Amino acid sequence: MNSITLTVNGTQITAQDVPPHLTLLNWLRDLGLTGSKEGCAEGECGACAVLLARPTTDGGTRLEAVNACLALLAALNGQEVTTAEGLGSPGALHPVQREMAVRGGSQCGYCTPGFVVSMAAEYYREDRDQGAFDIHSLSGNLCRCTGYRPIEDAARALGGPQEADPHAQRRTRAAPTPQPTHLQTSGGEFHRPATLAEALNLLAAHPDARLLAGGTDWGVDVNLRHSRAAVTVAVDGLPELRRLHWTPDHLEIGAGLSLSEIERRLSDQVPLLAEWFPQFASRLIRNSATLGGNLGTASPIGDSPPVLLALDARLALASAAGEREVALRDYFTGYRQTQRHPHELIRAVRIPLPMAPITGFYKVAKRRFDDISSVAVGIALELEGSVVKKVRIGLGGVAATPIRAYTAEEALTGQPWNERTVRRAARLLGREGTPVDDHRASAAYRSAMLEQSLLKFYFEKTNAEVTA
């Protein structure tokens, strides 16, 4: 095949000879839909935000905001996209557009369409109470004119959609499903296999293929580093990678589920994950990013490994020859190197049960939200009376790979859970890894933050859990 079809603002459009690395943003702008802007080309500013129609667990549709600059057009075959232009018109403004206008929410106007799209996604969120607006839904949108106050005023002034609202009505119908896609062009091949078996056979035939899930990392390479892959295989739509279920022994999370999907399905059932989700990038990114992608890149500053290390997670690695399980603590072998073979993919993450009852996640970054960690720490603690029975501490940003803080763990295990024990272990924690000086933080600062994270965990959780 050499074409794909998308529905854009209600109109079906067929694109011919689609280059496998063409982004949705650039294609939309070529169509004349220039409301979506390129501000950063790496998913940090939200100027490119668009709505995608995605399925809900009950067979309906959720309108989710994503970064068009990171989405590859080829990966959206058969999907529905709504841009800021598709929400309303100059003569009939959408309620979000109207509130932004009357409350002065637009200054230079460059970021405005992106804010409007993210606000619309929250406006149509199915479980939102009318009159309530989660302002963190805008955490991935930046206003360079610093006009946040009127934007927030506009958001908080929104009620709920009217019954006749066509976008609200769209939620009651089924969303499009991922369409099998096989493109062969002079710029490379793009494949969206229909089954896991087909995907694994493709990987066996093309071990150097680029695996694509949410694209929030690969999209940056495509845009800023002009990276290109001879063969791209999209796996995020595979049913086998989209399951989330509990067994008597473990919780299994499909590697192709977006972080937002996992957050919704789990709610607060895993407190450590619930604490971590809001601190991972932004809602725009979490609507696309996957655990499989975050672990597959093997970045030493990825935010999921410290949390999953603390939960003693294991990975199910699948290939055409079968499936094997690897403990996450053994998975990372070097800088951006892992035990995963080129012909394998991460099918699922397994978290053993029961989970530790006392947990915490600490992220040190220059910004509170939507930023890369200088240091990330995940802690899971189990007490027996007032003695530490078991503790696991996962670290990111202090070595060439995410690591477990074994020395500090050993210093805590079997000891009284008191300030003296924790301070002694915190000093050891500050010596874990091989932190370096870079533009995010100095080695000394990283070491100090490791110490402080354990002390903070002790004082927070002692009051909240131990003495309760």
Sequence and secondary structure as in RCSB ss.txt:
>XXXX:A:sequence
MNSITLTVNGTQITAQDVPPHLTLLNWLRDLGLTGSKEGCAEGECGACAVLLARPTTDGGTRLEAVNACLALLAA
LNGQEVTTAEGLGSPGALHPVQREMAVRGGSQCGYCTPGFVVSMAAEYYREDRDQGAFDIHSLSGNLCRCTGYRP
IEDAARALGGPQEADPHAQRRTRAAPTPQPTHLQTSGGEFHRPATLAEALNLLAAHPDARLLAGGTDWGVDVNLR
HSRAAVTVAVDGLPELRRLHWTPDHLEIGAGLSLSEIERRLSDQVPLLAEWFPQFASRLIRNSATLGGNLGTASP
IGDSPPVLLALDARLALASAAGEREVALRDYFTGYRQTQRHPHELIRAVRIPLPMAPITGFYKVAKRRFDDISSV
AVGIALELEGSVVKKVRIGLGGVAATPIRAYTAEEALTGQPWNERTVRRAARLLGREGTPVDDHRASAAYRSAML
EQSLLKFYFEKTNAEVTA
>XXXX:A:secstr
  EEEEEETTEEEEEES  TT BHHHHHHHTT TTS  SSSSSSS TTEEEEEEE TTS EEEEEEETTTSBGGG
GTT EEE GGGT BTTB  HHHHHHHHTT  SS SSHHHHHHHHHHHHT TT  TT   GGGGTT   TT  HHH
HHHHHHT     TT HHHHHTTS       EEEEETTEEEEE SSHHHHHHHHHH TT EEESS TTHHHHHHHS
    SEEEE TT GGGS EEE SSEEEEETTSBHHHHHHHHTTSSHHHHHHGGGSS HHHHTT BHHHHHHTT T
T SHHHHHHHTT EEEEEETTEEEEEEHHHHEEETTEES  TT EEEEEEEESS  SEEEEEEE SSSSS   SE
EEEEEEEEETTEEEEEEEEEESSSSS EE HHHHHHHTTSB SHHHHHHHHHHHTTSS     SS  HHHHHHHH
HHHHHHHHHHHIIIII  
